[in-house]
Amino acid sequence: MTINEAQDEVIEEFADFTDWMDKYQLLIDLGNEQQPLDDKYKTEDNLIDGCQSRVWLQADYRDGRLYFTAESDALIVKGIIALLIRVLSGHTPQEIIDADLYFIDRIGLKDHLSPTRSNGLLAMVKQIRMYAVAYNIKEE
């Protein structure tokens, strides 16, 4: 599945709900469905700077693709990182770098997050892209 197909799937899933309380519940459910991050990856190096909550992001590079796992101590944030992983994990570094993450605006996520959570979302996207850039350079 391409990044855009994954984004379209997320948009469709969120379109089923008109009330933002239901959308928050969907985010919480997505976060709870995510595999827990192995404790060995809950290190200072894997903490994302710029998030109000604690968010650990682990990137693994296999067969030319990046695979992400993450954990957060905040339920909604855990759901947000689960969405990002769902859309971006399993793709090449270049695909991740080139991706236009339009689903964030289309599902109204930015509009319904507090300013600190919005900053955290941007920090998560930035960290994922930084991994992609680093592994892309390694490939060359």
KETORDREN-839185 format. One record per atom (N, C-alpha, C): residue in three letters; residue number from 0; z, y, x; atom name. Coordinates in steps of 0.2 Angstrom, whole numbers, plus 5000, padded with zeros to 4 digits. Layout:
+---------+-----+------+------+------+-------+
| residuo | num |    w |    v |    u | atomo |
+---------+-----+------+------+------+-------+
|     ALA | NUM |    Z |    Y |    X |    CA |
...
+---------+-----+------+------+------+-------+
! end
This chain:
+---------+-----+------+------+------+-------+
| residuo | num |    w |    v |    u | atomo |
+---------+-----+------+------+------+-------+
|     MET |   0 | 5000 | 4994 | 5004 |     N |
|     MET |   0 | 5000 | 5000 | 5000 |    CA |
|     MET |   0 | 5000 | 5006 | 5004 |     C |
|     THR |   1 | 4996 | 5011 | 5003 |     N |
|     THR |   1 | 4995 | 5017 | 5007 |    CA |
|     THR |   1 | 5002 | 5022 | 5005 |     C |
|     ILE |   2 | 5002 | 5027 | 5009 |     N |
|     ILE |   2 | 5008 | 5031 | 5008 |    CA |
|     ILE |   2 | 5007 | 5035 | 5001 |     C |
|     ASN |   3 | 5001 | 5037 | 5000 |     N |
|     ASN |   3 | 4999 | 5040 | 4994 |    CA |
|     ASN |   3 | 5000 | 5036 | 4987 |     C |
|     GLU |   4 | 4998 | 5029 | 4988 |     N |
|     GLU |   4 | 5000 | 5025 | 4983 |    CA |
|     GLU |   4 | 5007 | 5024 | 4981 |     C |
|     ALA |   5 | 5011 | 5024 | 4987 |     N |
|     ALA |   5 | 5018 | 5023 | 4986 |    CA |
|     ALA |   5 | 5021 | 5029 | 4983 |     C |
|     GLN |   6 | 5018 | 5035 | 4985 |     N |
|     GLN |   6 | 5021 | 5042 | 4982 |    CA |
|     GLN |   6 | 5019 | 5042 | 4974 |     C |
|     ASP |   7 | 5013 | 5040 | 4972 |     N |
|     ASP |   7 | 5011 | 5040 | 4965 |    CA |
|     ASP |   7 | 5015 | 5035 | 4961 |     C |
|     GLU |   8 | 5017 | 5029 | 4964 |     N |
|     GLU |   8 | 5022 | 5025 | 4961 |    CA |
|     GLU |   8 | 5029 | 5028 | 4960 |     C |
|     VAL |   9 | 5031 | 5031 | 4964 |     N |
|     VAL |   9 | 5038 | 5035 | 4964 |    CA |
|     VAL |   9 | 5037 | 5040 | 4958 |     C |
|     ILE |  10 | 5032 | 5044 | 4958 |     N |
|     ILE |  10 | 5030 | 5049 | 4953 |    CA |
|     ILE |  10 | 5030 | 5046 | 4946 |     C |
|     GLU |  11 | 5027 | 5040 | 4945 |     N |
|     GLU |  11 | 5026 | 5037 | 4939 |    CA |
|     GLU |  11 | 5033 | 5035 | 4937 |     C |
|     GLU |  12 | 5037 | 5032 | 4941 |     N |
|     GLU |  12 | 5044 | 5029 | 4940 |    CA |
|     GLU |  12 | 5048 | 5035 | 4937 |     C |
|     PHE |  13 | 5048 | 5041 | 4940 |     N |
|     PHE |  13 | 5052 | 5046 | 4938 |    CA |
|     PHE |  13 | 5050 | 5050 | 4932 |     C |
|     ALA |  14 | 5043 | 5049 | 4931 |     N |
|     ALA |  14 | 5040 | 5052 | 4925 |    CA |
|     ALA |  14 | 5043 | 5049 | 4918 |     C |
|     ASP |  15 | 5046 | 5043 | 4919 |     N |
|     ASP |  15 | 5049 | 5039 | 4913 |    CA |
|     ASP |  15 | 5055 | 5043 | 4910 |     C |
|     PHE |  16 | 5058 | 5047 | 4914 |     N |
|     PHE |  16 | 5064 | 5051 | 4913 |    CA |
|     PHE |  16 | 5063 | 5058 | 4912 |     C |
|     THR |  17 | 5065 | 5061 | 4907 |     N |
|     THR |  17 | 5065 | 5068 | 4906 |    CA |
|     THR |  17 | 5071 | 5072 | 4908 |     C |
|     ASP |  18 | 5077 | 5069 | 4907 |     N |
|     ASP |  18 | 5083 | 5071 | 4908 |    CA |
|     ASP |  18 | 5085 | 5070 | 4916 |     C |
|     TRP |  19 | 5087 | 5076 | 4919 |     N |
|     TRP |  19 | 5089 | 5075 | 4926 |    CA |
|     TRP |  19 | 5095 | 5071 | 4927 |     C |
|     MET |  20 | 5099 | 5070 | 4923 |     N |
|     MET |  20 | 5105 | 5065 | 4923 |    CA |
|     MET |  20 | 5102 | 5058 | 4924 |     C |
|     ASP |  21 | 5097 | 5056 | 4920 |     N |
|     ASP |  21 | 5094 | 5050 | 4921 |    CA |
|     ASP |  21 | 5090 | 5049 | 4928 |     C |
|     LYS |  22 | 5087 | 5054 | 4930 |     N |
|     LYS |  22 | 5084 | 5054 | 4937 |    CA |
|     LYS |  22 | 5089 | 5053 | 4942 |     C |
|     TYR |  23 | 5095 | 5057 | 4942 |     N |
|     TYR |  23 | 5100 | 5056 | 4947 |    CA |
|     TYR |  23 | 5103 | 5049 | 4947 |     C |
|     GLN |  24 | 5103 | 5046 | 4941 |     N |
|     GLN |  24 | 5105 | 5039 | 4940 |    CA |
|     GLN |  24 | 5100 | 5034 | 4943 |     C |
|     LEU |  25 | 5094 | 5036 | 4942 |     N |
|     LEU |  25 | 5089 | 5032 | 4946 |    CA |
|     LEU |  25 | 5089 | 5032 | 4953 |     C |
|     LEU |  26 | 5091 | 5038 | 4956 |     N |
|     LEU |  26 | 5092 | 5039 | 4963 |    CA |
|     LEU |  26 | 5097 | 5035 | 4966 |     C |
|     ILE |  27 | 5103 | 5035 | 4962 |     N |
|     ILE |  27 | 5109 | 5031 | 4964 |    CA |
|     ILE |  27 | 5107 | 5024 | 4964 |     C |
|     ASP |  28 | 5104 | 5022 | 4959 |     N |
|     ASP |  28 | 5102 | 5015 | 4958 |    CA |
|     ASP |  28 | 5097 | 5013 | 4964 |     C |
|     LEU |  29 | 5093 | 5017 | 4966 |     N |
|     LEU |  29 | 5088 | 5015 | 4971 |    CA |
|     LEU |  29 | 5092 | 5015 | 4978 |     C |
|     GLY |  30 | 5097 | 5019 | 4979 |     N |
|     GLY |  30 | 5101 | 5019 | 4985 |    CA |
|     GLY |  30 | 5106 | 5013 | 4985 |     C |
|     ASN |  31 | 5108 | 5011 | 4979 |     N |
|     ASN |  31 | 5112 | 5005 | 4979 |    CA |
|     ASN |  31 | 5108 | 4998 | 4980 |     C |
|     GLU |  32 | 5102 | 4998 | 4978 |     N |
|     GLU |  32 | 5097 | 4993 | 4979 |    CA |
|     GLU |  32 | 5096 | 4992 | 4987 |     C |
|     GLN |  33 | 5096 | 4997 | 4990 |     N |
|     GLN |  33 | 5094 | 4997 | 4997 |    CA |
|     GLN |  33 | 5099 | 4992 | 5001 |     C |
|     GLN |  34 | 5096 | 4988 | 5006 |     N |
|     GLN |  34 | 5100 | 4984 | 5011 |    CA |
|     GLN |  34 | 5104 | 4989 | 5015 |     C |
|     PRO |  35 | 5111 | 4986 | 5015 |     N |
|     PRO |  35 | 5115 | 4991 | 5019 |    CA |
|     PRO |  35 | 5113 | 4991 | 5027 |     C |
|     LEU |  36 | 5114 | 4996 | 5030 |     N |
|     LEU |  36 | 5113 | 4997 | 5037 |    CA |
|     LEU |  36 | 5118 | 4993 | 5041 |     C |
|     ASP |  37 | 5115 | 4989 | 5046 |     N |
|     ASP |  37 | 5120 | 4985 | 5050 |    CA |
|     ASP |  37 | 5125 | 4990 | 5054 |     C |
|     ASP |  38 | 5131 | 4988 | 5054 |     N |
|     ASP |  38 | 5136 | 4993 | 5057 |    CA |
|     ASP |  38 | 5134 | 4995 | 5065 |     C |
|     LYS |  39 | 5130 | 4991 | 5068 |     N |
|     LYS |  39 | 5129 | 4992 | 5075 |    CA |
|     LYS |  39 | 5124 | 4998 | 5075 |     C |
|     TYR |  40 | 5121 | 5000 | 5070 |     N |
|     TYR |  40 | 5116 | 5006 | 5070 |    CA |
|     TYR |  40 | 5120 | 5012 | 5067 |     C |
|     LYS |  41 | 5126 | 5012 | 5065 |     N |
|     LYS |  41 | 5130 | 5018 | 5063 |    CA |
|     LYS |  41 | 5133 | 5021 | 5069 |     C |
|     THR |  42 | 5128 | 5024 | 5073 |     N |
|     THR |  42 | 5131 | 5027 | 5079 |    CA |
|     THR |  42 | 5129 | 5035 | 5078 |     C |
|     GLU |  43 | 5132 | 5039 | 5083 |     N |
|     GLU |  43 | 5131 | 5046 | 5083 |    CA |
|     GLU |  43 | 5123 | 5047 | 5084 |     C |
|     ASP |  44 | 5120 | 5043 | 5088 |     N |
|     ASP |  44 | 5113 | 5044 | 5090 |    CA |
|     ASP |  44 | 5109 | 5043 | 5083 |     C |
|     ASN |  45 | 5111 | 5039 | 5079 |     N |
|     ASN |  45 | 5107 | 5038 | 5073 |    CA |
|     ASN |  45 | 5109 | 5043 | 5067 |     C |
|     LEU |  46 | 5114 | 5047 | 5068 |     N |
|     LEU |  46 | 5116 | 5052 | 5063 |    CA |
|     LEU |  46 | 5110 | 5058 | 5062 |     C |
|     ILE |  47 | 5109 | 5059 | 5056 |     N |
|     ILE |  47 | 5104 | 5065 | 5056 |    CA |
|     ILE |  47 | 5107 | 5071 | 5056 |     C |
|     ASP |  48 | 5105 | 5076 | 5060 |     N |
|     ASP |  48 | 5108 | 5083 | 5060 |    CA |
|     ASP |  48 | 5105 | 5087 | 5054 |     C |
|     GLY |  49 | 5110 | 5091 | 5051 |     N |
|     GLY |  49 | 5107 | 5095 | 5046 |    CA |
|     GLY |  49 | 5109 | 5093 | 5039 |     C |
|     CYS |  50 | 5112 | 5087 | 5039 |     N |
|     CYS |  50 | 5114 | 5084 | 5032 |    CA |
|     CYS |  50 | 5121 | 5085 | 5031 |     C |
|     GLN |  51 | 5123 | 5087 | 5025 |     N |
|     GLN |  51 | 5130 | 5089 | 5023 |    CA |
|     GLN |  51 | 5134 | 5082 | 5023 |     C |
|     SER |  52 | 5130 | 5077 | 5021 |     N |
|     SER |  52 | 5133 | 5070 | 5021 |    CA |
|     SER |  52 | 5131 | 5067 | 5027 |     C |
|     ARG |  53 | 5135 | 5061 | 5028 |     N |
|     ARG |  53 | 5133 | 5057 | 5034 |    CA |
|     ARG |  53 | 5127 | 5053 | 5032 |     C |
|     VAL |  54 | 5122 | 5053 | 5036 |     N |
|     VAL |  54 | 5116 | 5049 | 5035 |    CA |
|     VAL |  54 | 5114 | 5046 | 5042 |     C |
|     TRP |  55 | 5113 | 5039 | 5042 |     N |
|     TRP |  55 | 5111 | 5036 | 5048 |    CA |
|     TRP |  55 | 5104 | 5033 | 5047 |     C |
|     LEU |  56 | 5100 | 5034 | 5052 |     N |
|     LEU |  56 | 5093 | 5032 | 5051 |    CA |
|     LEU |  56 | 5091 | 5028 | 5057 |     C |
|     GLN |  57 | 5089 | 5022 | 5056 |     N |
|     GLN |  57 | 5087 | 5018 | 5062 |    CA |
|     GLN |  57 | 5079 | 5016 | 5061 |     C |
|     ALA |  58 | 5076 | 5017 | 5066 |     N |
|     ALA |  58 | 5068 | 5016 | 5066 |    CA |
|     ALA |  58 | 5067 | 5010 | 5071 |     C |
|     ASP |  59 | 5063 | 5006 | 5069 |     N |
|     ASP |  59 | 5061 | 5000 | 5073 |    CA |
|     ASP |  59 | 5053 | 5000 | 5073 |     C |
|     TYR |  60 | 5050 | 4999 | 5079 |     N |
|     TYR |  60 | 5043 | 4999 | 5080 |    CA |
|     TYR |  60 | 5041 | 4992 | 5081 |     C |
|     ARG |  61 | 5037 | 4989 | 5076 |     N |
|     ARG |  61 | 5034 | 4983 | 5077 |    CA |
|     ARG |  61 | 5026 | 4983 | 5075 |     C |
|     ASP |  62 | 5022 | 4980 | 5080 |     N |
|     ASP |  62 | 5015 | 4979 | 5078 |    CA |
|     ASP |  62 | 5012 | 4985 | 5076 |     C |
|     GLY |  63 | 5014 | 4991 | 5080 |     N |
|     GLY |  63 | 5010 | 4997 | 5078 |    CA |
|     GLY |  63 | 5013 | 5001 | 5072 |     C |
|     ARG |  64 | 5018 | 4999 | 5069 |     N |
|     ARG |  64 | 5021 | 5002 | 5063 |    CA |
|     ARG |  64 | 5028 | 5003 | 5064 |     C |
|     LEU |  65 | 5030 | 5008 | 5060 |     N |
|     LEU |  65 | 5037 | 5010 | 5060 |    CA |
|     LEU |  65 | 5041 | 5008 | 5054 |     C |
|     TYR |  66 | 5047 | 5005 | 5055 |     N |
|     TYR |  66 | 5051 | 5002 | 5049 |    CA |
|     TYR |  66 | 5057 | 5006 | 5050 |     C |
|     PHE |  67 | 5059 | 5008 | 5044 |     N |
|     PHE |  67 | 5066 | 5012 | 5044 |    CA |
|     PHE |  67 | 5071 | 5009 | 5040 |     C |
|     THR |  68 | 5077 | 5009 | 5042 |     N |
|     THR |  68 | 5083 | 5007 | 5038 |    CA |
|     THR |  68 | 5088 | 5013 | 5038 |     C |
|     ALA |  69 | 5092 | 5014 | 5033 |     N |
|     ALA |  69 | 5096 | 5020 | 5033 |    CA |
|     ALA |  69 | 5102 | 5018 | 5028 |     C |
|     GLU |  70 | 5107 | 5023 | 5029 |     N |
|     GLU |  70 | 5113 | 5022 | 5025 |    CA |
|     GLU |  70 | 5116 | 5029 | 5025 |     C |
|     SER |  71 | 5119 | 5031 | 5019 |     N |
|     SER |  71 | 5123 | 5037 | 5018 |    CA |
|     SER |  71 | 5129 | 5036 | 5015 |     C |
|     ASP |  72 | 5134 | 5040 | 5016 |     N |
|     ASP |  72 | 5140 | 5040 | 5013 |    CA |
|     ASP |  72 | 5141 | 5043 | 5006 |     C |
|     ALA |  73 | 5135 | 5046 | 5004 |     N |
|     ALA |  73 | 5134 | 5050 | 4997 |    CA |
|     ALA |  73 | 5129 | 5046 | 4993 |     C |
|     LEU |  74 | 5131 | 5045 | 4987 |     N |
|     LEU |  74 | 5126 | 5041 | 4983 |    CA |
|     LEU |  74 | 5119 | 5044 | 4982 |     C |
|     ILE |  75 | 5119 | 5050 | 4980 |     N |
|     ILE |  75 | 5112 | 5053 | 4978 |    CA |
|     ILE |  75 | 5108 | 5053 | 4985 |     C |
|     VAL |  76 | 5112 | 5055 | 4990 |     N |
|     VAL |  76 | 5108 | 5056 | 4997 |    CA |
|     VAL |  76 | 5105 | 5049 | 4999 |     C |
|     LYS |  77 | 5109 | 5044 | 4998 |     N |
|     LYS |  77 | 5107 | 5037 | 4999 |    CA |
|     LYS |  77 | 5101 | 5035 | 4995 |     C |
|     GLY |  78 | 5100 | 5038 | 4989 |     N |
|     GLY |  78 | 5094 | 5037 | 4985 |    CA |
|     GLY |  78 | 5088 | 5040 | 4988 |     C |
|     ILE |  79 | 5090 | 5047 | 4990 |     N |
|     ILE |  79 | 5084 | 5051 | 4993 |    CA |
|     ILE |  79 | 5081 | 5047 | 4999 |     C |
|     ILE |  80 | 5086 | 5045 | 5003 |     N |
|     ILE |  80 | 5083 | 5042 | 5010 |    CA |
|     ILE |  80 | 5080 | 5035 | 5008 |     C |
|     ALA |  81 | 5082 | 5032 | 5003 |     N |
|     ALA |  81 | 5079 | 5026 | 5000 |    CA |
|     ALA |  81 | 5072 | 5027 | 4998 |     C |
|     LEU |  82 | 5071 | 5033 | 4994 |     N |
|     LEU |  82 | 5064 | 5035 | 4992 |    CA |
|     LEU |  82 | 5060 | 5036 | 4998 |     C |
|     LEU |  83 | 5062 | 5040 | 5003 |     N |
|     LEU |  83 | 5058 | 5041 | 5009 |    CA |
|     LEU |  83 | 5056 | 5035 | 5013 |     C |
|     ILE |  84 | 5061 | 5030 | 5013 |     N |
|     ILE |  84 | 5059 | 5024 | 5017 |    CA |
|     ILE |  84 | 5054 | 5020 | 5013 |     C |
|     ARG |  85 | 5055 | 5020 | 5006 |     N |
|     ARG |  85 | 5050 | 5017 | 5002 |    CA |
|     ARG |  85 | 5043 | 5019 | 5003 |     C |
|     VAL |  86 | 5042 | 5026 | 5004 |     N |
|     VAL |  86 | 5036 | 5029 | 5004 |    CA |
|     VAL |  86 | 5033 | 5028 | 5012 |     C |
|     LEU |  87 | 5037 | 5029 | 5017 |     N |
|     LEU |  87 | 5035 | 5030 | 5024 |    CA |
|     LEU |  87 | 5036 | 5023 | 5028 |     C |
|     SER |  88 | 5040 | 5019 | 5026 |     N |
|     SER |  88 | 5042 | 5013 | 5031 |    CA |
|     SER |  88 | 5036 | 5008 | 5031 |     C |
|     GLY |  89 | 5034 | 5006 | 5036 |     N |
|     GLY |  89 | 5029 | 5001 | 5037 |    CA |
|     GLY |  89 | 5022 | 5004 | 5038 |     C |
|     HIS |  90 | 5022 | 5010 | 5040 |     N |
|     HIS |  90 | 5016 | 5013 | 5041 |    CA |
|     HIS |  90 | 5015 | 5015 | 5049 |     C |
|     THR |  91 | 5009 | 5017 | 5051 |     N |
|     THR |  91 | 5008 | 5019 | 5058 |    CA |
|     THR |  91 | 5011 | 5026 | 5059 |     C |
|     PRO |  92 | 5013 | 5027 | 5065 |     N |
|     PRO |  92 | 5016 | 5034 | 5067 |    CA |
|     PRO |  92 | 5011 | 5039 | 5065 |     C |
|     GLN |  93 | 5004 | 5038 | 5066 |     N |
|     GLN |  93 | 5000 | 5043 | 5064 |    CA |
|     GLN |  93 | 4999 | 5044 | 5056 |     C |
|     GLU |  94 | 5000 | 5039 | 5053 |     N |
|     GLU |  94 | 5000 | 5040 | 5045 |    CA |
|     GLU |  94 | 5006 | 5044 | 5043 |     C |
|     ILE |  95 | 5011 | 5043 | 5046 |     N |
|     ILE |  95 | 5017 | 5046 | 5044 |    CA |
|     ILE |  95 | 5017 | 5054 | 5046 |     C |
|     ILE |  96 | 5014 | 5055 | 5052 |     N |
|     ILE |  96 | 5013 | 5062 | 5054 |    CA |
|     ILE |  96 | 5008 | 5066 | 5049 |     C |
|     ASP |  97 | 5003 | 5062 | 5047 |     N |
|     ASP |  97 | 4998 | 5065 | 5043 |    CA |
|     ASP |  97 | 5000 | 5066 | 5036 |     C |
|     ALA |  98 | 5005 | 5062 | 5034 |     N |
|     ALA |  98 | 5007 | 5062 | 5027 |    CA |
|     ALA |  98 | 5009 | 5068 | 5024 |     C |
|     ASP |  99 | 5006 | 5070 | 5018 |     N |
|     ASP |  99 | 5008 | 5076 | 5014 |    CA |
|     ASP |  99 | 5013 | 5073 | 5008 |     C |
|     LEU | 100 | 5019 | 5074 | 5009 |     N |
|     LEU | 100 | 5024 | 5071 | 5005 |    CA |
|     LEU | 100 | 5025 | 5075 | 4998 |     C |
|     TYR | 101 | 5019 | 5075 | 4994 |     N |
|     TYR | 101 | 5019 | 5078 | 4988 |    CA |
|     TYR | 101 | 5024 | 5076 | 4983 |     C |
|     PHE | 102 | 5026 | 5070 | 4983 |     N |
|     PHE | 102 | 5030 | 5067 | 4978 |    CA |
|     PHE | 102 | 5037 | 5071 | 4977 |     C |
|     ILE | 103 | 5039 | 5074 | 4983 |     N |
|     ILE | 103 | 5046 | 5077 | 4982 |    CA |
|     ILE | 103 | 5045 | 5083 | 4977 |     C |
|     ASP | 104 | 5040 | 5087 | 4978 |     N |
|     ASP | 104 | 5039 | 5092 | 4973 |    CA |
|     ASP | 104 | 5037 | 5090 | 4966 |     C |
|     ARG | 105 | 5033 | 5085 | 4966 |     N |
|     ARG | 105 | 5030 | 5082 | 4959 |    CA |
|     ARG | 105 | 5036 | 5079 | 4955 |     C |
|     ILE | 106 | 5041 | 5076 | 4958 |     N |
|     ILE | 106 | 5046 | 5073 | 4954 |    CA |
|     ILE | 106 | 5052 | 5079 | 4953 |     C |
|     GLY | 107 | 5051 | 5084 | 4956 |     N |
|     GLY | 107 | 5056 | 5090 | 4955 |    CA |
|     GLY | 107 | 5062 | 5089 | 4959 |     C |
|     LEU | 108 | 5062 | 5085 | 4964 |     N |
|     LEU | 108 | 5068 | 5084 | 4968 |    CA |
|     LEU | 108 | 5071 | 5090 | 4971 |     C |
|     LYS | 109 | 5066 | 5094 | 4974 |     N |
|     LYS | 109 | 5069 | 5100 | 4978 |    CA |
|     LYS | 109 | 5072 | 5105 | 4973 |     C |
|     ASP | 110 | 5069 | 5106 | 4967 |     N |
|     ASP | 110 | 5072 | 5110 | 4962 |    CA |
|     ASP | 110 | 5078 | 5108 | 4959 |     C |
|     HIS | 111 | 5080 | 5102 | 4960 |     N |
|     HIS | 111 | 5086 | 5100 | 4957 |    CA |
|     HIS | 111 | 5092 | 5097 | 4962 |     C |
|     LEU | 112 | 5091 | 5100 | 4968 |     N |
|     LEU | 112 | 5096 | 5098 | 4973 |    CA |
|     LEU | 112 | 5099 | 5105 | 4975 |     C |
|     SER | 113 | 5105 | 5104 | 4977 |     N |
|     SER | 113 | 5109 | 5110 | 4979 |    CA |
|     SER | 113 | 5106 | 5112 | 4986 |     C |
|     PRO | 114 | 5107 | 5119 | 4988 |     N |
|     PRO | 114 | 5104 | 5121 | 4994 |    CA |
|     PRO | 114 | 5105 | 5116 | 5000 |     C |
|     THR | 115 | 5112 | 5114 | 5000 |     N |
|     THR | 115 | 5114 | 5110 | 5006 |    CA |
|     THR | 115 | 5110 | 5103 | 5006 |     C |
|     ARG | 116 | 5109 | 5100 | 5000 |     N |
|     ARG | 116 | 5106 | 5094 | 4999 |    CA |
|     ARG | 116 | 5098 | 5095 | 5001 |     C |
|     SER | 117 | 5095 | 5101 | 4999 |     N |
|     SER | 117 | 5088 | 5102 | 5000 |    CA |
|     SER | 117 | 5087 | 5102 | 5008 |     C |
|     ASN | 118 | 5092 | 5106 | 5011 |     N |
|     ASN | 118 | 5092 | 5106 | 5019 |    CA |
|     ASN | 118 | 5092 | 5099 | 5022 |     C |
|     GLY | 119 | 5097 | 5095 | 5019 |     N |
|     GLY | 119 | 5097 | 5088 | 5021 |    CA |
|     GLY | 119 | 5091 | 5084 | 5020 |     C |
|     LEU | 120 | 5088 | 5085 | 5014 |     N |
|     LEU | 120 | 5081 | 5082 | 5013 |    CA |
|     LEU | 120 | 5076 | 5083 | 5018 |     C |
|     LEU | 121 | 5076 | 5090 | 5020 |     N |
|     LEU | 121 | 5071 | 5092 | 5025 |    CA |
|     LEU | 121 | 5073 | 5089 | 5032 |     C |
|     ALA | 122 | 5079 | 5089 | 5033 |     N |
|     ALA | 122 | 5082 | 5086 | 5039 |    CA |
|     ALA | 122 | 5080 | 5078 | 5040 |     C |
|     MET | 123 | 5080 | 5075 | 5034 |     N |
|     MET | 123 | 5078 | 5068 | 5034 |    CA |
|     MET | 123 | 5071 | 5067 | 5035 |     C |
|     VAL | 124 | 5067 | 5071 | 5032 |     N |
|     VAL | 124 | 5059 | 5071 | 5033 |    CA |
|     VAL | 124 | 5058 | 5072 | 5040 |     C |
|     LYS | 125 | 5061 | 5078 | 5043 |     N |
|     LYS | 125 | 5060 | 5080 | 5050 |    CA |
|     LYS | 125 | 5062 | 5074 | 5055 |     C |
|     GLN | 126 | 5067 | 5071 | 5054 |     N |
|     GLN | 126 | 5069 | 5065 | 5058 |    CA |
|     GLN | 126 | 5064 | 5059 | 5058 |     C |
|     ILE | 127 | 5062 | 5058 | 5052 |     N |
|     ILE | 127 | 5057 | 5052 | 5051 |    CA |
|     ILE | 127 | 5050 | 5054 | 5055 |     C |
|     ARG | 128 | 5048 | 5061 | 5054 |     N |
|     ARG | 128 | 5042 | 5063 | 5058 |    CA |
|     ARG | 128 | 5043 | 5063 | 5065 |     C |
|     MET | 129 | 5049 | 5065 | 5067 |     N |
|     MET | 129 | 5051 | 5065 | 5075 |    CA |
|     MET | 129 | 5050 | 5058 | 5078 |     C |
|     TYR | 130 | 5053 | 5053 | 5074 |     N |
|     TYR | 130 | 5052 | 5046 | 5076 |    CA |
|     TYR | 130 | 5044 | 5044 | 5077 |     C |
|     ALA | 131 | 5040 | 5046 | 5072 |     N |
|     ALA | 131 | 5033 | 5045 | 5072 |    CA |
|     ALA | 131 | 5030 | 5048 | 5078 |     C |
|     VAL | 132 | 5031 | 5055 | 5079 |     N |
|     VAL | 132 | 5028 | 5058 | 5085 |    CA |
|     VAL | 132 | 5030 | 5055 | 5091 |     C |
|     ALA | 133 | 5037 | 5053 | 5092 |     N |
|     ALA | 133 | 5039 | 5049 | 5098 |    CA |
|     ALA | 133 | 5035 | 5043 | 5099 |     C |
|     TYR | 134 | 5034 | 5039 | 5094 |     N |
|     TYR | 134 | 5031 | 5032 | 5095 |    CA |
|     TYR | 134 | 5023 | 5033 | 5095 |     C |
|     ASN | 135 | 5021 | 5039 | 5092 |     N |
|     ASN | 135 | 5014 | 5040 | 5093 |    CA |
|     ASN | 135 | 5012 | 5042 | 5100 |     C |
|     ILE | 136 | 5016 | 5045 | 5104 |     N |
|     ILE | 136 | 5015 | 5047 | 5111 |    CA |
|     ILE | 136 | 5016 | 5041 | 5115 |     C |
|     LYS | 137 | 5020 | 5036 | 5113 |     N |
|     LYS | 137 | 5021 | 5030 | 5117 |    CA |
|     LYS | 137 | 5015 | 5026 | 5117 |     C |
|     GLU | 138 | 5011 | 5026 | 5111 |     N |
|     GLU | 138 | 5005 | 5022 | 5110 |    CA |
|     GLU | 138 | 4999 | 5024 | 5114 |     C |
|     GLU | 139 | 4999 | 5031 | 5116 |     N |
|     GLU | 139 | 4994 | 5034 | 5119 |    CA |
|     GLU | 139 | 4993 | 5031 | 5127 |     C |
+---------+-----+------+------+------+-------+
! end
